[in-house]
Amino acid sequence: MRLTRAETRQRKRESLIDAAIAEIAAKGYAAARLDDIADRVDVTIGSIYSIFGSKQQLLVAVVDRLGTELISATADLEDPELSLDQVLRGIGTAWFSAATAPLARQAFAFEMELLSTVLRDQSINSVLGETFSARDHARLSQLLTDRAVTEDPTGPRTTTDQARHLALILTAWMTGLAQQAQLIPEALQEDDFVRSAAAAVTLLR
């Protein structure tokens, strides 16, 4: 079936985002050239300007994609009936899946390059609005708020402040485990992510 113009443009957009992740992961944001990104997709540099407007807006699109992927991976955890333990374990599973996906190493390299770029150039941070780390933290805070702390659904539930604190710790733990998964993949299993995430409940006691 022939694609519409809008569908063709969307496919090209997604392909350019993939290419930008690969190019930035390999060379860093400053050294990544739009010409090389376009070459990866076999399009002209004009296509990048037509779709995104600028290199910075292409970067924004990449970060938005990463945030959308986390939302999709944890969508099942939005169920209000799930307990804190169930949500924590689900987060561990989602993070393990992301850390062991086929292009996980490339995505992790991109994130490290982006972090380095933001630390060197605060103007990039203002363009992004908030980094992927801040978005991950906000997403986890949302999922962890108002959850039953024990098996008794009528018992205590997590407050907004508790959820924010748990999300902060979880982001650090899961990011660290994801890093180790790239460096020594044979040393980590899904259970390591799940148990580490579930252990966060002890911070409430």
NORZI-V280800 format. One record per helix or strand. SS is the DSSP state (hx for helix, st for strand). FROM is the first residue (numbers start at 1). TO is the last residue. Records with the same first field share a line. If there is no record, write none. Layout:
SS: FROM-TO / FROM-TO
This chain:
hx: 5-27 / 34-41 / 45-51 / 55-73 / 75-78 / 84-99 / 104-120 / 122-128 / 132-144 / 160-183 / 185-187 / 190-204
st: 148-148 / 157-157
